[in-house]
Amino acid sequence: MAIEKVFPMTKEGKEKLEQELEQLKTVKRKEVVERIKIARSFGDLSENSEYDSAKDEQAFVEGRITTLENMIRNAKIIEESDLDSDTVSLGKSVTFIELPDGDEETYTIVGSAEADPFEGKISNDSPIAQSLIGKKVGDQVTVQTPGGEMQVKITSVQ
């Protein structure tokens, strides 16, 4: 039997996935079924682009439902009390400055299931997070990025 992948995430991240799953099951699934029903009424399915589009959307929705159910089933909630207060770890926000220019950046390290770089949430599997995890305030760290190495100094962990 295959070993299931564990998805570390915050409590809020799991709740967000549960809400998305509920939306897909109760609303989106019904909308897609209705689109298929309407497209079928147009006649010949072999040249019916609306039908093909609706079936593709149905496949996507069902796939996403399966993915979300698996992630939720195998979620491991990161408890705040389990974390050392000044060490970078999953579930923490870390602020650092790039050396030598001093640009400041803040990221929250989350599980891959809830990563969203546009909201400042990076996956614990990302090169930046991998370089920072386990480090403390004041540490200087070499971060491997696709664009090359970058030196940073951690200024705060929350």
Secondary structure, 3 states (H helix, E strand, C coil): CCCCCCEEECHHHHHHHHHHHHHHHHHHHHHHHHHHHHHHCCCCHHHCHHHHHHHHHHHHHHHHHHHHHHHHHCEEECCHHHCCCCECCCCCEEEEEEECCCCEEEEEEECHHHCEHHHCEEECCCHHHHHHCCCECCCEEEEEECCEEEEEEEEEEC
